[in-house]
Amino acid sequence: MKRKLLGRYIVADPEICHWKPTFIGTRIMVSQVLEQVASGMVWEAIVDEWRGSITKEAIAEAVRLASQAFYKHADDFALELTQL
C-alpha cells in the first residue's frame, strides 16, 4: 500500500510508524503533538521541543483534523447516562 496524504503537513505511511499519522518528513507522530497541545503546552514551545521539525501551521492542521474526526465520530466516545 502507498502512503496517504492526510493534509498539507500530515501523512500516513506503512514504512513510517506503522501507518500512524506523522508530520511529513519526520517520525513525529501527530498523537504526540496533540497530547502536548492538550496538556496546555504553548505552540511555540512545541515547535522548539521538536527543534523546528514541525511548524505552528502543521500543529494547527493536526488540531483541525482532530476536531473534524471528533465531530464525525463523537457518538463513538459518548457514554451512556447510566455510566456517569
N, CA, C and O atoms as a Maestro MAE file, in Angstrom:
{
 s_m_m2io_version
 :::
 2.0.0
}

f_m_ct {
 s_m_title
 :::
 protein
 m_atom[336] {
  # First column is atom index #
  i_m_mmod_type
  r_m_x_coord
  r_m_y_coord
  r_m_z_coord
  i_m_residue_number
  s_m_chain_name
  s_m_pdb_residue_name
  s_m_pdb_atom_name
  i_m_atomic_number
  :::
  1 25 0.839 -1.186 0.000 1 A "MET " " N  " 7
  2 3 0.000 0.000 0.000 1 A "MET " " CA " 6
  3 2 0.881 1.245 0.000 1 A "MET " " C  " 6
  4 15 1.999 1.248 0.513 1 A "MET " " O  " 8
  5 25 0.340 2.282 -0.586 2 A "LYS " " N  " 7
  6 3 1.065 3.542 -0.677 2 A "LYS " " CA " 6
  7 2 0.690 4.453 0.483 2 A "LYS " " C  " 6
  8 15 -0.346 4.285 1.126 2 A "LYS " " O  " 8
  9 25 1.555 5.413 0.727 3 A "ARG " " N  " 7
  10 3 1.280 6.388 1.784 3 A "ARG " " CA " 6
  11 2 0.075 7.233 1.419 3 A "ARG " " C  " 6
  12 15 -0.245 7.413 0.244 3 A "ARG " " O  " 8
  13 25 -0.584 7.747 2.438 4 A "LYS " " N  " 7
  14 3 -1.775 8.570 2.236 4 A "LYS " " CA " 6
  15 2 -1.526 9.956 2.810 4 A "LYS " " C  " 6
  16 15 -1.195 10.106 3.986 4 A "LYS " " O  " 8
  17 25 -1.688 10.955 1.972 5 A "LEU " " N  " 7
  18 3 -1.614 12.320 2.456 5 A "LEU " " CA " 6
  19 2 -2.914 12.637 3.176 5 A "LEU " " C  " 6
  20 15 -4.000 12.475 2.620 5 A "LEU " " O  " 8
  21 25 -2.796 13.085 4.401 6 A "LEU " " N  " 7
  22 3 -3.981 13.419 5.194 6 A "LEU " " CA " 6
  23 2 -4.196 14.921 5.271 6 A "LEU " " C  " 6
  24 15 -5.200 15.391 5.806 6 A "LEU " " O  " 8
  25 25 -3.258 15.657 4.737 7 A "GLY " " N  " 7
  26 3 -3.321 17.108 4.743 7 A "GLY " " CA " 6
  27 2 -2.043 17.633 4.120 7 A "GLY " " C  " 6
  28 15 -1.271 16.885 3.519 7 A "GLY " " O  " 8
  29 25 -1.838 18.894 4.267 8 A "ARG " " N  " 7
  30 3 -0.629 19.504 3.703 8 A "ARG " " CA " 6
  31 2 0.626 19.101 4.475 8 A "ARG " " C  " 6
  32 15 1.718 19.040 3.911 8 A "ARG " " O  " 8
  33 25 0.459 18.822 5.786 9 A "TYR " " N  " 7
  34 3 1.591 18.543 6.662 9 A "TYR " " CA " 6
  35 2 1.594 17.136 7.254 9 A "TYR " " C  " 6
  36 15 2.552 16.755 7.927 9 A "TYR " " O  " 8
  37 25 0.559 16.376 7.020 10 A "ILE " " N  " 7
  38 3 0.390 15.089 7.713 10 A "ILE " " CA " 6
  39 2 0.240 13.956 6.708 10 A "ILE " " C  " 6
  40 15 -0.418 14.092 5.677 10 A "ILE " " O  " 8
  41 25 0.874 12.825 7.042 11 A "VAL " " N  " 7
  42 3 0.859 11.663 6.164 11 A "VAL " " CA " 6
  43 2 0.715 10.395 7.015 11 A "VAL " " C  " 6
  44 15 1.124 10.357 8.175 11 A "VAL " " O  " 8
  45 25 0.126 9.368 6.410 12 A "ALA " " N  " 7
  46 3 0.123 8.021 6.998 12 A "ALA " " CA " 6
  47 2 0.872 7.144 6.013 12 A "ALA " " C  " 6
  48 15 0.485 7.030 4.850 12 A "ALA " " O  " 8
  49 25 1.952 6.521 6.486 13 A "ASP " " N  " 7
  50 3 2.836 5.766 5.601 13 A "ASP " " CA " 6
  51 2 3.127 4.411 6.248 13 A "ASP " " C  " 6
  52 15 3.506 4.357 7.418 13 A "ASP " " O  " 8
  53 25 2.953 3.308 5.494 14 A "PRO " " N  " 7
  54 3 3.212 1.993 6.080 14 A "PRO " " CA " 6
  55 2 4.673 1.811 6.489 14 A "PRO " " C  " 6
  56 15 4.976 0.957 7.322 14 A "PRO " " O  " 8
  57 25 5.578 2.598 5.919 15 A "GLU " " N  " 7
  58 3 7.007 2.490 6.223 15 A "GLU " " CA " 6
  59 2 7.418 3.339 7.433 15 A "GLU " " C  " 6
  60 15 8.533 3.211 7.939 15 A "GLU " " O  " 8
  61 25 6.516 4.198 7.886 16 A "ILE " " N  " 7
  62 3 6.840 5.112 8.987 16 A "ILE " " CA " 6
  63 2 5.834 4.923 10.119 16 A "ILE " " C  " 6
  64 15 4.644 5.184 9.943 16 A "ILE " " O  " 8
  65 25 6.299 4.480 11.257 17 A "CYS " " N  " 7
  66 3 5.483 4.345 12.475 17 A "CYS " " CA " 6
  67 2 4.223 3.504 12.253 17 A "CYS " " C  " 6
  68 15 3.180 3.781 12.845 17 A "CYS " " O  " 8
  69 25 4.317 2.494 11.414 18 A "HIS " " N  " 7
  70 3 3.223 1.530 11.222 18 A "HIS " " CA " 6
  71 2 1.884 2.192 10.921 18 A "HIS " " C  " 6
  72 15 0.881 1.890 11.568 18 A "HIS " " O  " 8
  73 25 1.866 3.077 9.960 19 A "TRP " " N  " 7
  74 3 0.649 3.760 9.496 19 A "TRP " " CA " 6
  75 2 0.141 4.850 10.448 19 A "TRP " " C  " 6
  76 15 -0.854 5.505 10.138 19 A "TRP " " O  " 8
  77 25 0.782 5.058 11.575 20 A "LYS " " N  " 7
  78 3 0.308 6.130 12.468 20 A "LYS " " CA " 6
  79 2 0.559 7.466 11.770 20 A "LYS " " C  " 6
  80 15 1.619 7.653 11.173 20 A "LYS " " O  " 8
  81 25 -0.391 8.394 11.834 21 A "PRO " " N  " 7
  82 3 -0.182 9.698 11.191 21 A "PRO " " CA " 6
  83 2 1.038 10.414 11.772 21 A "PRO " " C  " 6
  84 15 1.193 10.526 12.988 21 A "PRO " " O  " 8
  85 25 1.892 10.891 10.882 22 A "THR " " N  " 7
  86 3 3.086 11.637 11.262 22 A "THR " " CA " 6
  87 2 3.149 12.921 10.441 22 A "THR " " C  " 6
  88 15 2.440 13.078 9.447 22 A "THR " " O  " 8
  89 25 4.000 13.819 10.872 23 A "PHE " " N  " 7
  90 3 4.232 15.037 10.105 23 A "PHE " " CA " 6
  91 2 5.201 14.705 8.982 23 A "PHE " " C  " 6
  92 15 6.216 14.045 9.207 23 A "PHE " " O  " 8
  93 25 4.894 15.155 7.790 24 A "ILE " " N  " 7
  94 3 5.679 14.832 6.598 24 A "ILE " " CA " 6
  95 2 7.156 15.156 6.821 24 A "ILE " " C  " 6
  96 15 7.517 16.229 7.305 24 A "ILE " " O  " 8
  97 25 7.994 14.185 6.449 25 A "GLY " " N  " 7
  98 3 9.431 14.357 6.557 25 A "GLY " " CA " 6
  99 2 9.992 14.078 7.940 25 A "GLY " " C  " 6
  100 15 11.181 14.288 8.183 25 A "GLY " " O  " 8
  101 25 9.138 13.603 8.857 26 A "THR " " N  " 7
  102 3 9.571 13.321 10.225 26 A "THR " " CA " 6
  103 2 9.027 11.968 10.669 26 A "THR " " C  " 6
  104 15 8.263 11.323 9.951 26 A "THR " " O  " 8
  105 25 9.430 11.557 11.850 27 A "ARG " " N  " 7
  106 3 8.840 10.398 12.507 27 A "ARG " " CA " 6
  107 2 8.062 10.872 13.742 27 A "ARG " " C  " 6
  108 15 7.825 10.101 14.672 27 A "ARG " " O  " 8
  109 25 7.677 12.127 13.736 28 A "ILE " " N  " 7
  110 3 6.923 12.717 14.842 28 A "ILE " " CA " 6
  111 2 5.453 12.377 14.631 28 A "ILE " " C  " 6
  112 15 4.840 12.790 13.647 28 A "ILE " " O  " 8
  113 25 4.901 11.617 15.572 29 A "MET " " N  " 7
  114 3 3.502 11.222 15.448 29 A "MET " " CA " 6
  115 2 2.582 12.377 15.832 29 A "MET " " C  " 6
  116 15 2.830 13.097 16.799 29 A "MET " " O  " 8
  117 25 1.536 12.532 15.068 30 A "VAL " " N  " 7
  118 3 0.550 13.578 15.320 30 A "VAL " " CA " 6
  119 2 -0.017 13.438 16.730 30 A "VAL " " C  " 6
  120 15 -0.252 14.440 17.405 30 A "VAL " " O  " 8
  121 25 -0.236 12.213 17.176 31 A "SER " " N  " 7
  122 3 -0.794 11.998 18.512 31 A "SER " " CA " 6
  123 2 0.105 12.571 19.602 31 A "SER " " C  " 6
  124 15 -0.395 13.059 20.615 31 A "SER " " O  " 8
  125 25 1.427 12.520 19.413 32 A "GLN " " N  " 7
  126 3 2.346 13.084 20.401 32 A "GLN " " CA " 6
  127 2 2.151 14.587 20.518 32 A "GLN " " C  " 6
  128 15 2.120 15.132 21.622 32 A "GLN " " O  " 8
  129 25 2.021 15.243 19.396 33 A "VAL " " N  " 7
  130 3 1.862 16.699 19.388 33 A "VAL " " CA " 6
  131 2 0.482 17.087 19.932 33 A "VAL " " C  " 6
  132 15 0.352 18.073 20.657 33 A "VAL " " O  " 8
  133 25 -0.536 16.316 19.582 34 A "LEU " " N  " 7
  134 3 -1.872 16.612 20.116 34 A "LEU " " CA " 6
  135 2 -1.898 16.449 21.637 34 A "LEU " " C  " 6
  136 15 -2.599 17.193 22.323 34 A "LEU " " O  " 8
  137 25 -1.151 15.494 22.167 35 A "GLU " " N  " 7
  138 3 -1.053 15.351 23.628 35 A "GLU " " CA " 6
  139 2 -0.403 16.587 24.243 35 A "GLU " " C  " 6
  140 15 -0.817 17.044 25.308 35 A "GLU " " O  " 8
  141 25 0.605 17.121 23.579 36 A "GLN " " N  " 7
  142 3 1.249 18.332 24.076 36 A "GLN " " CA " 6
  143 2 0.286 19.516 24.051 36 A "GLN " " C  " 6
  144 15 0.250 20.312 24.989 36 A "GLN " " O  " 8
  145 25 -0.486 19.628 22.986 37 A "VAL " " N  " 7
  146 3 -1.488 20.696 22.895 37 A "VAL " " CA " 6
  147 2 -2.514 20.521 24.018 37 A "VAL " " C  " 6
  148 15 -2.868 21.487 24.694 37 A "VAL " " O  " 8
  149 25 -2.985 19.297 24.213 38 A "ALA " " N  " 7
  150 3 -3.997 19.022 25.236 38 A "ALA " " CA " 6
  151 2 -3.485 19.319 26.645 38 A "ALA " " C  " 6
  152 15 -4.260 19.688 27.527 38 A "ALA " " O  " 8
  153 25 -2.196 19.161 26.850 39 A "SER " " N  " 7
  154 3 -1.634 19.426 28.181 39 A "SER " " CA " 6
  155 2 -1.472 20.921 28.438 39 A "SER " " C  " 6
  156 15 -1.115 21.332 29.541 39 A "SER " " O  " 8
  157 25 -1.737 21.734 27.411 40 A "GLY " " N  " 7
  158 3 -1.657 23.181 27.569 40 A "GLY " " CA " 6
  159 2 -0.330 23.782 27.148 40 A "GLY " " C  " 6
  160 15 -0.077 24.964 27.379 40 A "GLY " " O  " 8
  161 25 0.504 22.984 26.539 41 A "MET " " N  " 7
  162 3 1.806 23.475 26.100 41 A "MET " " CA " 6
  163 2 1.628 24.535 25.011 41 A "MET " " C  " 6
  164 15 0.823 24.361 24.096 41 A "MET " " O  " 8
  165 25 2.360 25.603 25.110 42 A "VAL " " N  " 7
  166 3 2.297 26.685 24.126 42 A "VAL " " CA " 6
  167 2 2.877 26.174 22.806 42 A "VAL " " C  " 6
  168 15 3.886 25.470 22.790 42 A "VAL " " O  " 8
  169 25 2.229 26.536 21.710 43 A "TRP " " N  " 7
  170 3 2.636 26.021 20.401 43 A "TRP " " CA " 6
  171 2 4.093 26.342 20.078 43 A "TRP " " C  " 6
  172 15 4.792 25.510 19.499 43 A "TRP " " O  " 8
  173 25 4.559 27.533 20.444 44 A "GLU " " N  " 7
  174 3 5.954 27.885 20.187 44 A "GLU " " CA " 6
  175 2 6.889 26.918 20.918 44 A "GLU " " C  " 6
  176 15 7.935 26.543 20.389 44 A "GLU " " O  " 8
  177 25 6.509 26.516 22.131 45 A "ALA " " N  " 7
  178 3 7.323 25.570 22.900 45 A "ALA " " CA " 6
  179 2 7.320 24.191 22.245 45 A "ALA " " C  " 6
  180 15 8.328 23.484 22.278 45 A "ALA " " O  " 8
  181 25 6.193 23.809 21.651 46 A "ILE " " N  " 7
  182 3 6.121 22.535 20.939 46 A "ILE " " CA " 6
  183 2 7.062 22.562 19.741 46 A "ILE " " C  " 6
  184 15 7.813 21.614 19.515 46 A "ILE " " O  " 8
  185 25 7.021 23.639 18.982 47 A "VAL " " N  " 7
  186 3 7.922 23.789 17.832 47 A "VAL " " CA " 6
  187 2 9.371 23.712 18.303 47 A "VAL " " C  " 6
  188 15 10.190 23.038 17.680 47 A "VAL " " O  " 8
  189 25 9.691 24.398 19.399 48 A "ASP " " N  " 7
  190 3 11.060 24.379 19.933 48 A "ASP " " CA " 6
  191 2 11.452 22.979 20.389 48 A "ASP " " C  " 6
  192 15 12.569 22.528 20.136 48 A "ASP " " O  " 8
  193 25 10.536 22.296 21.059 49 A "GLU " " N  " 7
  194 3 10.853 20.950 21.563 49 A "GLU " " CA " 6
  195 2 11.200 19.993 20.428 49 A "GLU " " C  " 6
  196 15 12.062 19.127 20.577 49 A "GLU " " O  " 8
  197 25 10.531 20.153 19.310 50 A "TRP " " N  " 7
  198 3 10.800 19.295 18.149 50 A "TRP " " CA " 6
  199 2 11.846 19.931 17.229 50 A "TRP " " C  " 6
  200 15 12.000 19.526 16.076 50 A "TRP " " O  " 8
  201 25 12.555 20.921 17.749 51 A "ARG " " N  " 7
  202 3 13.676 21.581 17.051 51 A "ARG " " CA " 6
  203 2 13.297 22.105 15.668 51 A "ARG " " C  " 6
  204 15 14.086 22.031 14.725 51 A "ARG " " O  " 8
  205 25 12.085 22.632 15.561 52 A "GLY " " N  " 7
  206 3 11.646 23.235 14.312 52 A "GLY " " CA " 6
  207 2 11.263 22.240 13.227 52 A "GLY " " C  " 6
  208 15 11.026 22.634 12.085 52 A "GLY " " O  " 8
  209 25 11.199 20.949 13.569 53 A "SER " " N  " 7
  210 3 10.822 19.935 12.574 53 A "SER " " CA " 6
  211 2 9.366 20.049 12.159 53 A "SER " " C  " 6
  212 15 8.974 19.582 11.090 53 A "SER " " O  " 8
  213 25 8.569 20.677 13.017 54 A "ILE " " N  " 7
  214 3 7.173 20.963 12.678 54 A "ILE " " CA " 6
  215 2 6.938 22.454 12.905 54 A "ILE " " C  " 6
  216 15 7.685 23.113 13.627 54 A "ILE " " O  " 8
  217 25 5.897 22.964 12.281 55 A "THR " " N  " 7
  218 3 5.573 24.386 12.376 55 A "THR " " CA " 6
  219 2 4.243 24.582 13.093 55 A "THR " " C  " 6
  220 15 3.493 23.632 13.318 55 A "THR " " O  " 8
  221 25 3.967 25.835 13.444 56 A "LYS " " N  " 7
  222 3 2.665 26.142 14.037 56 A "LYS " " CA " 6
  223 2 1.543 25.830 13.053 56 A "LYS " " C  " 6
  224 15 0.454 25.435 13.468 56 A "LYS " " O  " 8
  225 25 1.791 26.001 11.764 57 A "GLU " " N  " 7
  226 3 0.781 25.676 10.753 57 A "GLU " " CA " 6
  227 2 0.493 24.173 10.740 57 A "GLU " " C  " 6
  228 15 -0.652 23.756 10.566 57 A "GLU " " O  " 8
  229 25 1.532 23.372 10.924 58 A "ALA " " N  " 7
  230 3 1.348 21.923 10.976 58 A "ALA " " CA " 6
  231 2 0.559 21.523 12.228 58 A "ALA " " C  " 6
  232 15 -0.293 20.636 12.177 58 A "ALA " " O  " 8
  233 25 0.850 22.180 13.337 59 A "ILE " " N  " 7
  234 3 0.097 21.913 14.569 59 A "ILE " " CA " 6
  235 2 -1.362 22.293 14.374 59 A "ILE " " C  " 6
  236 15 -2.257 21.555 14.786 59 A "ILE " " O  " 8
  237 25 -1.607 23.435 13.752 60 A "ALA " " N  " 7
  238 3 -2.984 23.880 13.503 60 A "ALA " " CA " 6
  239 2 -3.723 22.874 12.636 60 A "ALA " " C  " 6
  240 15 -4.896 22.591 12.879 60 A "ALA " " O  " 8
  241 25 -3.047 22.328 11.625 61 A "GLU " " N  " 7
  242 3 -3.690 21.320 10.780 61 A "GLU " " CA " 6
  243 2 -4.035 20.076 11.595 61 A "GLU " " C  " 6
  244 15 -5.115 19.510 11.428 61 A "GLU " " O  " 8
  245 25 -3.135 19.647 12.471 62 A "ALA " " N  " 7
  246 3 -3.396 18.475 13.308 62 A "ALA " " CA " 6
  247 2 -4.604 18.713 14.211 62 A "ALA " " C  " 6
  248 15 -5.453 17.833 14.356 62 A "ALA " " O  " 8
  249 25 -4.684 19.882 14.809 63 A "VAL " " N  " 7
  250 3 -5.820 20.220 15.679 63 A "VAL " " CA " 6
  251 2 -7.115 20.264 14.869 63 A "VAL " " C  " 6
  252 15 -8.148 19.763 15.312 63 A "VAL " " O  " 8
  253 25 -7.054 20.859 13.691 64 A "ARG " " N  " 7
  254 3 -8.239 20.953 12.835 64 A "ARG " " CA " 6
  255 2 -8.728 19.563 12.412 64 A "ARG " " C  " 6
  256 15 -9.926 19.285 12.466 64 A "ARG " " O  " 8
  257 25 -7.810 18.697 11.994 65 A "LEU " " N  " 7
  258 3 -8.199 17.340 11.587 65 A "LEU " " CA " 6
  259 2 -8.736 16.534 12.765 65 A "LEU " " C  " 6
  260 15 -9.687 15.767 12.615 65 A "LEU " " O  " 8
  261 25 -8.124 16.708 13.944 66 A "ALA " " N  " 7
  262 3 -8.610 16.016 15.132 66 A "ALA " " CA " 6
  263 2 -10.014 16.492 15.494 66 A "ALA " " C  " 6
  264 15 -10.861 15.692 15.892 66 A "ALA " " O  " 8
  265 25 -10.257 17.773 15.359 67 A "SER " " N  " 7
  266 3 -11.581 18.331 15.628 67 A "SER " " CA " 6
  267 2 -12.622 17.761 14.671 67 A "SER " " C  " 6
  268 15 -13.721 17.389 15.082 67 A "SER " " O  " 8
  269 25 -12.267 17.697 13.397 68 A "GLN " " N  " 7
  270 3 -13.190 17.136 12.403 68 A "GLN " " CA " 6
  271 2 -13.469 15.663 12.679 68 A "GLN " " C  " 6
  272 15 -14.609 15.214 12.562 68 A "GLN " " O  " 8
  273 25 -12.443 14.914 13.042 69 A "ALA " " N  " 7
  274 3 -12.615 13.487 13.343 69 A "ALA " " CA " 6
  275 2 -13.501 13.309 14.568 69 A "ALA " " C  " 6
  276 15 -14.367 12.435 14.588 69 A "ALA " " O  " 8
  277 25 -13.287 14.137 15.593 70 A "PHE " " N  " 7
  278 3 -14.118 14.032 16.790 70 A "PHE " " CA " 6
  279 2 -15.572 14.353 16.464 70 A "PHE " " C  " 6
  280 15 -16.481 13.658 16.915 70 A "PHE " " O  " 8
  281 25 -15.788 15.397 15.687 71 A "TYR " " N  " 7
  282 3 -17.152 15.778 15.313 71 A "TYR " " CA " 6
  283 2 -17.847 14.628 14.581 71 A "TYR " " C  " 6
  284 15 -19.003 14.312 14.859 71 A "TYR " " O  " 8
  285 25 -17.125 14.006 13.639 72 A "LYS " " N  " 7
  286 3 -17.701 12.904 12.864 72 A "LYS " " CA " 6
  287 2 -17.972 11.662 13.701 72 A "LYS " " C  " 6
  288 15 -18.918 10.923 13.430 72 A "LYS " " O  " 8
  289 25 -17.148 11.430 14.715 73 A "HIS " " N  " 7
  290 3 -17.211 10.180 15.467 73 A "HIS " " CA " 6
  291 2 -17.538 10.391 16.947 73 A "HIS " " C  " 6
  292 15 -17.221 9.538 17.776 73 A "HIS " " O  " 8
  293 25 -18.162 11.507 17.280 74 A "ALA " " N  " 7
  294 3 -18.468 11.821 18.681 74 A "ALA " " CA " 6
  295 2 -19.302 10.734 19.338 74 A "ALA " " C  " 6
  296 15 -19.134 10.458 20.526 74 A "ALA " " O  " 8
  297 25 -20.191 10.119 18.588 75 A "ASP " " N  " 7
  298 3 -21.030 9.061 19.164 75 A "ASP " " CA " 6
  299 2 -20.193 7.893 19.661 75 A "ASP " " C  " 6
  300 15 -20.594 7.204 20.599 75 A "ASP " " O  " 8
  301 25 -19.042 7.658 19.052 76 A "ASP " " N  " 7
  302 3 -18.162 6.570 19.489 76 A "ASP " " CA " 6
  303 2 -17.584 6.830 20.875 76 A "ASP " " C  " 6
  304 15 -17.188 5.896 21.573 76 A "ASP " " O  " 8
  305 25 -17.535 8.090 21.270 77 A "PHE " " N  " 7
  306 3 -16.956 8.465 22.567 77 A "PHE " " CA " 6
  307 2 -18.018 8.711 23.633 77 A "PHE " " C  " 6
  308 15 -17.695 8.868 24.811 77 A "PHE " " O  " 8
  309 25 -19.281 8.743 23.223 78 A "ALA " " N  " 7
  310 3 -20.361 9.078 24.159 78 A "ALA " " CA " 6
  311 2 -20.554 7.974 25.184 78 A "ALA " " C  " 6
  312 15 -20.500 6.786 24.866 78 A "ALA " " O  " 8
  313 25 -20.779 8.395 26.421 79 A "LEU " " N  " 7
  314 3 -21.100 7.467 27.490 79 A "LEU " " CA " 6
  315 2 -22.602 7.423 27.685 79 A "LEU " " C  " 6
  316 15 -23.287 8.437 27.547 79 A "LEU " " O  " 8
  317 25 -23.096 6.270 27.999 80 A "GLU " " N  " 7
  318 3 -24.499 6.167 28.365 80 A "GLU " " CA " 6
  319 2 -24.711 6.928 29.671 80 A "GLU " " C  " 6
  320 15 -23.818 6.955 30.518 80 A "GLU " " O  " 8
  321 25 -25.861 7.535 29.844 81 A "LEU " " N  " 7
  322 3 -26.137 8.273 31.078 81 A "LEU " " CA " 6
  323 2 -26.007 7.380 32.303 81 A "LEU " " C  " 6
  324 15 -25.678 7.863 33.386 81 A "LEU " " O  " 8
  325 25 -26.258 6.100 32.147 82 A "THR " " N  " 7
  326 3 -26.147 5.189 33.279 82 A "THR " " CA " 6
  327 2 -24.686 4.944 33.666 82 A "THR " " C  " 6
  328 15 -24.422 4.461 34.766 82 A "THR " " O  " 8
  329 25 -23.740 5.265 32.794 83 A "GLN " " N  " 7
  330 3 -22.327 5.068 33.094 83 A "GLN " " CA " 6
  331 2 -21.732 6.262 33.837 83 A "GLN " " C  " 6
  332 15 -20.605 6.184 34.326 83 A "GLN " " O  " 8
  333 25 -22.467 7.349 33.927 84 A "LEU " " N  " 7
  334 3 -21.931 8.548 34.580 84 A "LEU " " CA " 6
  335 2 -21.999 8.463 36.044 84 A "LEU " " C  " 6
  336 15 -21.587 9.393 36.736 84 A "LEU " " O  " 8
  :::
 }
 m_bond[335] {
  # First column is bond index #
  i_m_from
  i_m_to
  i_m_order
  :::
  1 1 2 1
  2 2 3 1
  3 3 4 2
  4 3 5 1
  5 5 6 1
  6 6 7 1
  7 7 8 2
  8 7 9 1
  9 9 10 1
  10 10 11 1
  11 11 12 2
  12 11 13 1
  13 13 14 1
  14 14 15 1
  15 15 16 2
  16 15 17 1
  17 17 18 1
  18 18 19 1
  19 19 20 2
  20 19 21 1
  21 21 22 1
  22 22 23 1
  23 23 24 2
  24 23 25 1
  25 25 26 1
  26 26 27 1
  27 27 28 2
  28 27 29 1
  29 29 30 1
  30 30 31 1
  31 31 32 2
  32 31 33 1
  33 33 34 1
  34 34 35 1
  35 35 36 2
  36 35 37 1
  37 37 38 1
  38 38 39 1
  39 39 40 2
  40 39 41 1
  41 41 42 1
  42 42 43 1
  43 43 44 2
  44 43 45 1
  45 45 46 1
  46 46 47 1
  47 47 48 2
  48 47 49 1
  49 49 50 1
  50 50 51 1
  51 51 52 2
  52 51 53 1
  53 53 54 1
  54 54 55 1
  55 55 56 2
  56 55 57 1
  57 57 58 1
  58 58 59 1
  59 59 60 2
  60 59 61 1
  61 61 62 1
  62 62 63 1
  63 63 64 2
  64 63 65 1
  65 65 66 1
  66 66 67 1
  67 67 68 2
  68 67 69 1
  69 69 70 1
  70 70 71 1
  71 71 72 2
  72 71 73 1
  73 73 74 1
  74 74 75 1
  75 75 76 2
  76 75 77 1
  77 77 78 1
  78 78 79 1
  79 79 80 2
  80 79 81 1
  81 81 82 1
  82 82 83 1
  83 83 84 2
  84 83 85 1
  85 85 86 1
  86 86 87 1
  87 87 88 2
  88 87 89 1
  89 89 90 1
  90 90 91 1
  91 91 92 2
  92 91 93 1
  93 93 94 1
  94 94 95 1
  95 95 96 2
  96 95 97 1
  97 97 98 1
  98 98 99 1
  99 99 100 2
  100 99 101 1
  101 101 102 1
  102 102 103 1
  103 103 104 2
  104 103 105 1
  105 105 106 1
  106 106 107 1
  107 107 108 2
  108 107 109 1
  109 109 110 1
  110 110 111 1
  111 111 112 2
  112 111 113 1
  113 113 114 1
  114 114 115 1
  115 115 116 2
  116 115 117 1
  117 117 118 1
  118 118 119 1
  119 119 120 2
  120 119 121 1
  121 121 122 1
  122 122 123 1
  123 123 124 2
  124 123 125 1
  125 125 126 1
  126 126 127 1
  127 127 128 2
  128 127 129 1
  129 129 130 1
  130 130 131 1
  131 131 132 2
  132 131 133 1
  133 133 134 1
  134 134 135 1
  135 135 136 2
  136 135 137 1
  137 137 138 1
  138 138 139 1
  139 139 140 2
  140 139 141 1
  141 141 142 1
  142 142 143 1
  143 143 144 2
  144 143 145 1
  145 145 146 1
  146 146 147 1
  147 147 148 2
  148 147 149 1
  149 149 150 1
  150 150 151 1
  151 151 152 2
  152 151 153 1
  153 153 154 1
  154 154 155 1
  155 155 156 2
  156 155 157 1
  157 157 158 1
  158 158 159 1
  159 159 160 2
  160 159 161 1
  161 161 162 1
  162 162 163 1
  163 163 164 2
  164 163 165 1
  165 165 166 1
  166 166 167 1
  167 167 168 2
  168 167 169 1
  169 169 170 1
  170 170 171 1
  171 171 172 2
  172 171 173 1
  173 173 174 1
  174 174 175 1
  175 175 176 2
  176 175 177 1
  177 177 178 1
  178 178 179 1
  179 179 180 2
  180 179 181 1
  181 181 182 1
  182 182 183 1
  183 183 184 2
  184 183 185 1
  185 185 186 1
  186 186 187 1
  187 187 188 2
  188 187 189 1
  189 189 190 1
  190 190 191 1
  191 191 192 2
  192 191 193 1
  193 193 194 1
  194 194 195 1
  195 195 196 2
  196 195 197 1
  197 197 198 1
  198 198 199 1
  199 199 200 2
  200 199 201 1
  201 201 202 1
  202 202 203 1
  203 203 204 2
  204 203 205 1
  205 205 206 1
  206 206 207 1
  207 207 208 2
  208 207 209 1
  209 209 210 1
  210 210 211 1
  211 211 212 2
  212 211 213 1
  213 213 214 1
  214 214 215 1
  215 215 216 2
  216 215 217 1
  217 217 218 1
  218 218 219 1
  219 219 220 2
  220 219 221 1
  221 221 222 1
  222 222 223 1
  223 223 224 2
  224 223 225 1
  225 225 226 1
  226 226 227 1
  227 227 228 2
  228 227 229 1
  229 229 230 1
  230 230 231 1
  231 231 232 2
  232 231 233 1
  233 233 234 1
  234 234 235 1
  235 235 236 2
  236 235 237 1
  237 237 238 1
  238 238 239 1
  239 239 240 2
  240 239 241 1
  241 241 242 1
  242 242 243 1
  243 243 244 2
  244 243 245 1
  245 245 246 1
  246 246 247 1
  247 247 248 2
  248 247 249 1
  249 249 250 1
  250 250 251 1
  251 251 252 2
  252 251 253 1
  253 253 254 1
  254 254 255 1
  255 255 256 2
  256 255 257 1
  257 257 258 1
  258 258 259 1
  259 259 260 2
  260 259 261 1
  261 261 262 1
  262 262 263 1
  263 263 264 2
  264 263 265 1
  265 265 266 1
  266 266 267 1
  267 267 268 2
  268 267 269 1
  269 269 270 1
  270 270 271 1
  271 271 272 2
  272 271 273 1
  273 273 274 1
  274 274 275 1
  275 275 276 2
  276 275 277 1
  277 277 278 1
  278 278 279 1
  279 279 280 2
  280 279 281 1
  281 281 282 1
  282 282 283 1
  283 283 284 2
  284 283 285 1
  285 285 286 1
  286 286 287 1
  287 287 288 2
  288 287 289 1
  289 289 290 1
  290 290 291 1
  291 291 292 2
  292 291 293 1
  293 293 294 1
  294 294 295 1
  295 295 296 2
  296 295 297 1
  297 297 298 1
  298 298 299 1
  299 299 300 2
  300 299 301 1
  301 301 302 1
  302 302 303 1
  303 303 304 2
  304 303 305 1
  305 305 306 1
  306 306 307 1
  307 307 308 2
  308 307 309 1
  309 309 310 1
  310 310 311 1
  311 311 312 2
  312 311 313 1
  313 313 314 1
  314 314 315 1
  315 315 316 2
  316 315 317 1
  317 317 318 1
  318 318 319 1
  319 319 320 2
  320 319 321 1
  321 321 322 1
  322 322 323 1
  323 323 324 2
  324 323 325 1
  325 325 326 1
  326 326 327 1
  327 327 328 2
  328 327 329 1
  329 329 330 1
  330 330 331 1
  331 331 332 2
  332 331 333 1
  333 333 334 1
  334 334 335 1
  335 335 336 2
  :::
 }
}
